[in-house]
């Protein structure tokens, strides 16, 4: 089996590549990444991409059919990956998250790829009230990031991609430790705050609902999707990925972190304007289709892995929100140095 993963040098990619290497020891694993965050390593003894057999450095907007020759499965992780970046780089977000994803699928179909997996998001449900959202429920994307994800899903659903089996995994919000840890994700931020300052400040009123999933369980879901038989969900499938027990309100996540790191104070801004991004998600379809690939991590064990991983790094940065573990900061630094242009393409200016 030959597996190509785009965007493999981000937060999820190193965990996914390591998982695929364990599960498919004889597979040829190929990475394709622009390298925006290549040097943002955390707690890694070796470069994570040493587990891949081939590593391409390139913009996913420029991928060609040649990169996909002989590939059996493509995992499309490459994306402008959160709401702040999506709002700042709205046109680029559409170009990469939606247009390039559909283009890669077309190239993959022409190359004879059997399976394509697209990393989508439960954020497509936006403001969804109290009832857990199913795949058949109305969508309400509130940000450029969420809109680009559902735009890609629709493009993948409506296109002619031959016999290729396409799976769009609508992931819950990611969390957990990684060799390229992000601290601009809610649970990861809470754990970093607790360790560095002894206090978690919830900027909202803490009431919004969010489902989370550990990055290691995201990797297990991808493992299932790259082998999904057509009869298990159809030629095209969009499915919510996570676990029902991970649906919590933001304040619950904060208090769970405080319980795991004694002495942590939680302050909640009860007067804050309510965050419209609030949704619970029903994961029943994923549970029925992939019973052997359900999440294994609990909220408690994910918090423990983050706590222990950061402690092993002697993490104590009270100003971590200005650090290279915040993806927007990294892009800003590249742009200010002239390494990236405003289209988030590498420039010869500013490179040594």
C-alpha positions, 0 to 999 in steps of 0.5 A, spaced: 500 500 500 502 507 498 499 512 502 500 519 501 498 525 506 498 532 504 499 537 510 503 532 514 508 537 517 502 540 521 499 538 528 495 532 526 500 529 521 506 527 525 501 523 529 498 520 523 504 518 520 507 514 526 500 511 527 500 509 520 507 506 520 505 502 526 499 499 523 502 498 516 509 497 517 510 495 510 506 501 507 510 506 503 508 512 506 509 519 502 508 526 505 507 532 501 507 539 505 509 546 504 513 546 511 510 552 514 510 549 521 516 544 519 521 547 525 515 548 530 517 541 534 515 540 541 518 534 545 521 530 539 527 527 539 527 526 531 524 529 525 517 526 525 518 525 517 523 520 518 518 515 519 515 517 512 519 513 506 518 520 501 517 527 503 515 532 498 516 539 499 510 543 496 504 547 496 498 543 495 495 548 490 501 546 485 500 538 486 501 534 480 498 527 477 506 525 478 506 526 485 500 521 485 503 515 481 502 509 484 498 511 490 492 507 493 490 512 498 490 520 499 489 523 506 488 530 505 490 534 511 493 540 508 489 546 510 489 553 513 487 550 519 483 555 524 478 560 525 483 566 526 487 564 520 481 563 516 478 570 517 485 573 516 487 569 510 480 568 507 481 568 500 487 563 501 483 559 506 478 558 500 483 556 495 487 551 499 481 548 503 476 548 498 479 549 491 485 545 492 482 539 496 477 538 490 483 539 485 487 534 488 481 529 488 481 530 481 488 528 480 487 522 484 482 519 480 486 520 474 492 517 477 487 511 479 487 512 487 482 508 490 481 512 497 481 519 498 480 522 505 478 529 507 479 532 514 473 536 515 470 539 521 464 539 526 465 546 525 460 546 519 454 546 524 456 553 527 450 555 532 446 549 533 442 549 539 442 544 544 440 538 540 446 534 538 447 534 530 447 529 525 450 528 518 443 530 515 441 536 519 442 543 517 449 546 516 450 553 519 458 555 518 459 561 521 467 562 519 471 562 513 474 556 515 468 552 516 465 555 510 471 552 506 470 545 509 463 544 507 465 547 500 470 542 499 465 537 501 460 539 496 465 539 491 467 532 493 460 530 493 458 533 486 464 531 482 466 526 477 471 522 481 470 515 477 470 509 482 474 512 488 471 512 495 471 518 498 470 519 506 469 526 509 471 526 516 468 531 520 472 531 526 470 534 533 475 539 535 482 536 536 486 536 542 492 532 545 499 532 545 503 532 538 511 532 536 508 539 533 503 541 538 499 547 537 497 551 543 491 555 539 486 549 541 482 550 547 484 544 551 491 545 549 491 552 551 487 550 558 493 545 560 498 550 558 495 556 562 494 551 568 502 549 568 505 556 566 500 561 570 496 556 575 490 560 572 485 558 566 481 564 564 475 563 560 474 569 556 467 567 554 461 565 559 463 558 558 456 556 556 458 554 548 458 546 547 464 543 543 465 536 542 473 534 542 477 528 539 484 527 541 489 527 535 491 519 536 484 518 535 483 522 529 489 518 526 485 511 528 479 514 524 483 515 518 486 508 518 479 506 518 477 511 512 483 509 507 480 502 507 473 503 508 469 499 503 464 502 498 458 498 501 460 501 508 457 508 507 457 509 500 462 511 494 461 518 498 461 519 505 461 525 510 461 522 517 461 526 524 468 523 528 468 523 535 465 520 541 458 522 545 462 522 551 466 528 549 460 533 548 461 538 553 461 545 555 467 550 555 467 551 562 467 543 563 473 542 560 476 548 564 474 545 570 477 538 568 484 541 567 484 544 573 482 537 577 488 534 573 493 540 575 491 541 583 492 548 585 489 551 578 484 557 579 478 557 573 475 564 572 470 565 567 467 571 564 460 571 566 459 578 563 462 576 556 457 576 550 455 569 548 459 565 543 455 563 537 459 557 535 456 552 540 454 545 537 453 538 540 454 532 535 451 526 534 457 520 533 452 515 532 453 514 524 461 513 525 459 508 531 455 504 527 460 504 521 467 503 524 466 500 531 473 497 531 475 505 531 472 508 536 475 513 540 480 510 546 482 517 549 478 520 554 478 527 556 482 525 563 487 521 559 488 527 553 489 532 559 494 527 562 498 526 556 498 534 555 500 535 562 505 530 562 508 532 555 509 539 557 512 537 563 517 533 560 519 539 556 519 543 562 514 548 559 513 554 563 512 559 558 507 565 561 507 568 554 506 562 550 500 565 546 506 569 543 510 563 541 511 559 535 506 554 538 501 559 536 500 558 528 498 565 526 504 567 530 508 563 525 505 565 519 506 572 521 513 571 522 514 568 516 511 574 512 514 579 516 521 576 514 519 576 507 519 568 507 512 568 505 507 573 501 500 574 502 498 568 498 502 564 503 506 562 498 514 562 499 518 567 497 525 568 495 525 574 498 528 573 505 530 566 504 537 565 506 
